[in-house]
Amino acid sequence: MAEQIPFSIAESLLTKLASFVSQEISLVYGFTKDLRRLESTLSSINAILLDAEKKQEESHAVKVWIKRLKEVVYDADDLLDDIATEGLRRKVEIQGRMVRKVCDFFSSSNQIAFRFKMGHRIKDIRERIDEVAKEMSSLGFISRKELDVDMPVKNSWRETDSFVEGSEMIGRDGDKEKIIESLLCLENEESVSVVAIVGFGGLGKTALAQLVFNDNNVIKHFDPKMWVCVSEEFDVKILVKNILKSVGKKDLDDLGLDQLQSNLREKIEGKRYLLVLDDVWNENIDKWNNLKKYLSIGARGSKILVSTRSKRVALAMGADFSHDLAVLTEGQSLFLFKKLAFKEGQEISNSKLKIGEEIVRKCKGVPLAIKTLGSMMRSISSESEWLSVLKNDVWKLLEGKSDIGPVLKLSYDHLPNYLRQCFAYCAMFPKDYSFGKEMLIELWMAQGYVHSWSQSGNKSLEEIGDEYFKELLFRSFFQKEGYDYKMHDLIHDLAQSIAGNRCIVANDNSKDVADEIQHMYFEALPSEEYLRKLEEKGLRSLNFSDGLGISSDGIISNFKSLRAFCIRSWYIIELTDSIGKLKHLRYLQMSAVYKIKSLPNSICSLYNLQTLILMDCWALKELPRDLRKLVCLRHLDIAYCESLECIVPIPKYSSSFSSASTTTFFPSLKLLELSNCPNLKGWWRTWKDAEPLPQFACLSQLIIVNCPNLTLMPTFPSLEKELWLCNANIRPLDQTLNVKMMEATASALPSTSSSPSSVAAPLSKLKSLVLEGIENVASLPGEWMRNLTSIEYLQISRCPNLASLPEEMCQITTLQELNIDHCPHLSERCGHHEAADWSNIAHIPNIVIDGRDIQKEGCYLLEEEGSSSSTG
């Protein structure tokens, strides 16, 4: 097993070291020389990492050297993070108007003790790095550079979005027809029969099953339709539970098998159902019969569609029809490859086309191999590089075998360095795990894998991470599934082989605790004894699966290096102050922690926290009062917290929001989501009317859904990306849009020359506005519309009392689409050229009213009125 190279962490270390040295931070006075030396040595090591990655395949000594390097690099990352965190803590305390107390602290022995401790650690790290560098010189490395090592690749994925998904199923029309024919056949007398799709990995069995599952004839024929991914563990209780989840059943985790059986009977008894069991490995007939007895109660004609790599599985399940999925023909293979490897309309040289044909032949008709390599070749321009792929030694490993793992590894080898750790990190998730794009990007950010580059301009880390994600999607390492994404199980195998023991999925306590383990996902509840074994391993990610967790957070606080912590648990009654010890934490998600009524104030000392997600915390009534100390927080998401009445109990600094305190109010927050909190009334429990509301300094996206009583919150005049209000109160929007007016009338709001609102009108940068289910709004004031000088998308839905659109709408020249839905007054006033408000919106290129495109279909309301009057 090859050692994963810590490209991203090495780059991150160099950035931090350069910052420390250039800024001459007081916390490292006296150690600048050591830091400069550390920076120089690490730069030399960083230059040979590409060569080291290549040579480790042939040299055990190189592999051992890489392992030693990783140990010291991650320890160095913790050290520099400790120093930066302490500096951030002191800055926050000063801004918290505790100057006298802080000055006393700074002059005390605490600062000396901290510097003394850091000095010893810096010296230790420097000596260890020097030893690694000394050994490096004896291994004969050479400096290797790639064109794309130091900067992200160009966004080649943008040019292929329109056909990538559709190209997956080339050449499978006949297979689809045969499967559907066997599913719709009613000749079998049994209540339920089995149809199997058989073929080795990468042929597209799952994609074919999805195509069949979503076919209109299949949809009409079966009800209900259920989909479960089985994979290697065939546990009857888990399978029944997942079958029920696929038809929308919830709260199943505490139910026994008898109760689950009763629930299943309610759903399928006497009904003609379709159940897809995807990726089945079980060849044990007894296990299958144990499951089948629960499924034999459907109506005649019910079918179970199985996808598997083994004919033995199909035999064990007694399949009535087994379809062997063949490889693609040479013509189909070449067609798929060309669609992915070349741009539409691109002129292709004969020599490059011949190389491509040879590569396709070596893929042996396996769609996943063709798709992965085709996507990779699109980003390779020179003919010589194409030739090097064709002549790669990896093809020798495929002779006489159906395993395409080496081909996928070849695609990984052509990834730019900054994407490699991002991809390998995904090995932490179980097979068939669905993940959201936003979540994965934030986890990458928490680990330090996403970097700003000189070529990135003003792009945020989230935007850069989005480009990383799309590049991996384009290269077929991810595949889209609904709103989420997955990895093919062979791609997951590749990620696991690269990550090795650094990423572990554990479904019991039997997994060995490897020294190099860093990222852990628990599918089953671990024992406290097992967790204690992990304490000294430098764990950086800890993720508990749905319905699992721990009874106390005391043990978790011992994971000092933790960057990401996701817990979904019934068992925790309260969080103790010990969570505040996780000072490196960047990502914290707490879901289904039903009994917690409050969070400890020590959470507010997690100064590095970037993402805080609180979901299904039903008993939670408020958050800590010092929440605003989370100065690095970029994403706050609070959902389904039904008892929550306010975000923080009282405003910490309500006496006067000076310019300083206003601009430091959550200075990093970019995304705020508040949803399904029916009792949430305000950001604070109370607020003096005379006091000006603070402003979010850089909030870009605000989503408020099903929080009808929320009327008091900070204003958001700098919002750029999106404002979405659904079943929400309009007052926060009104207060924000009036910020400029209040300043102009010399209200109580103090002068804020540095505040964005003093430079531009509130919401003048906003691109998208959605107003949905706002029943108490009768009109949109014209002064609001005058502010929206950058708006591109406006949606107004389910606002029955909204009577008209203001004439100021015609001044918004940036608006590209207006969508009106279930607003009877607006539909009448905007639906045709002679309507009362048509002149206000006629300039908008795309107008959709009640699902109909007005520009394409004509003024349908006028036509309908005319036809109805003529028939009358």
WOJOWO-V847279 format. One record per residue. PSI is psi in whole degrees, -180 to 180 (999 if undefined). Layout:
PSI
PSI
//
This chain:
126
151
135
132
131
60
-52
-42
-38
-43
-42
-41
-45
-39
-45
-43
-43
-39
-45
-45
-44
-36
-11
57
134
-28
-19
19
135
-12
10
-39
-44
-40
-40
-42
-40
-42
-43
-46
-43
-35
-40
-41
-42
-32
-20
6
-37
-42
-39
-40
-40
-41
-19
-21
-22
-9
119
-35
-39
-41
-43
-40
-42
-41
-43
-41
-45
-41
-47
-33
-44
-35
-39
-38
-43
-41
-52
-33
-37
-44
-46
-38
-41
-40
-40
-41
-44
-37
-42
-42
-38
-45
-20
12
41
39
-45
-45
-40
-41
-40
-40
-45
-32
-2
-179
-11
-42
-41
-43
-41
-47
-36
-45
-44
-36
-44
-41
-39
-44
-42
-45
-43
-43
-39
-40
-41
-40
-42
-42
-38
-44
-32
-41
-24
-7
-2
33
153
153
127
139
145
156
-33
14
-40
-3
151
149
160
156
69
-22
-22
-26
-4
4
-31
-22
-7
-48
-41
-27
-11
-32
30
132
14
12
-44
-40
-43
-45
-41
-42
-45
-41
-42
-31
-37
-9
133
14
-29
133
-19
154
-32
136
164
134
133
139
120
136
159
170
138
-2
-20
31
-47
-43
-39
-43
-38
-40
-43
-45
-35
8
141
-40
-37
-41
-41
-30
-33
141
114
168
133
146
126
130
124
-49
-149
-25
118
82
118
-45
-45
-40
-45
-41
-44
-31
-44
-39
-33
-16
19
3
142
176
53
-9
-29
2
143
175
-37
-43
-38
-41
-41
-42
-40
-39
-42
-33
-33
-12
126
8
148
99
163
126
122
123
102
138
59
134
-16
126
6
115
-38
-42
-41
-43
-34
-36
-40
-33
-25
-15
-4
21
6
173
160
136
-4
144
147
117
122
135
135
158
-9
131
-26
-35
-46
-40
-44
-32
1
43
129
-28
128
121
116
117
122
167
164
152
167
-39
-45
-40
-45
-38
-46
-45
-46
-36
-33
-36
-23
146
151
129
1
136
124
127
149
-38
-42
-37
-39
-39
-44
-41
-39
-41
-42
-42
-38
-20
-10
32
13
114
-43
-41
-43
-45
-44
-46
-39
-44
-39
-44
-25
-31
1
120
-41
146
-33
-36
-37
-42
-36
-33
-44
-36
7
144
-15
-29
-26
-30
-17
-10
120
11
156
-6
123
10
-46
-34
-43
-38
-36
-40
-40
-40
-21
6
143
154
-41
-13
-15
-47
-33
-44
-48
-30
-29
-11
-14
-25
150
163
145
18
131
130
147
149
-46
-43
-47
-40
-42
-33
-40
-45
-41
-32
-5
24
-15
125
147
139
162
-29
-4
-14
-133
17
140
166
-37
-41
-39
-43
-36
-38
-40
-49
-47
-32
-42
-36
-45
-38
8
19
-25
157
138
139
98
-130
-11
-171
157
170
137
147
-29
-34
-39
-41
-40
-47
-41
-38
-30
-44
-31
-137
4
-26
120
133
120
128
8
-168
16
-10
134
144
93
150
-34
4
135
-33
127
135
120
120
-17
156
120
153
156
-32
-41
-41
-37
-30
-25
-12
-40
13
4
37
135
-18
136
121
122
136
170
135
8
177
-159
156
-15
145
3
-40
-41
-33
-13
-7
80
-24
5
128
-29
132
114
121
129
105
148
-20
-25
125
-36
152
135
173
-13
-20
-23
-12
-12
65
-15
-5
130
-25
120
119
126
115
142
38
81
-29
-8
125
-25
162
143
147
-17
-20
-30
-6
7
72
-20
-4
127
-33
127
117
122
114
134
37
79
-33
-8
125
-28
163
168
149
-25
25
-31
-9
-11
74
-14
0
125
-24
120
122
116
119
141
40
85
-23
-6
123
-29
157
-51
149
-50
151
128
-39
52
-12
-35
117
88
175
-37
-48
-31
-44
-15
15
105
65
-14
-6
121
-30
123
123
122
116
142
48
80
-24
3
119
-34
166
-37
161
-39
158
135
131
-31
-18
134
144
140
165
142
124
-39
26
130
-27
127
125
119
115
128
47
69
-21
3
108
-13
113
165
154
166
57
-20
8
134
-47
-57
141
121
113
117
121
48
166
142
-10
-44
-37
-43
-45
-39
-45
-17
3
-47
-41
-40
-39
-42
-29
17
50
-169
-13
124
166
131
76
-26
-5
139
-33
-21
-12
-40
158
150
136
21
-14
-1
133
-34
131
125
121
115
129
31
88
-23
14
123
-24
158
113
142
-35
-27
-51
-34
-27
-29
65
-5
4
136
-26
129
123
130
114
143
48
78
-24
-3
114
-30
168
139
155
-18
-14
-34
-14
-11
93
-13
-15
122
-27
133
124
117
129
131
46
86
-40
-43
-39
-40
-38
-10
2
-4
169
-25
2
157
-38
7
-39
-23
-20
-1
-24
-9
127
-40
118
121
122
121
43
2
134
108
-41
-34
-41
-5
-177
84
-30
-39
-44
-42
-39
-41
-43
-37
-35
-33
-34
-23
999
//
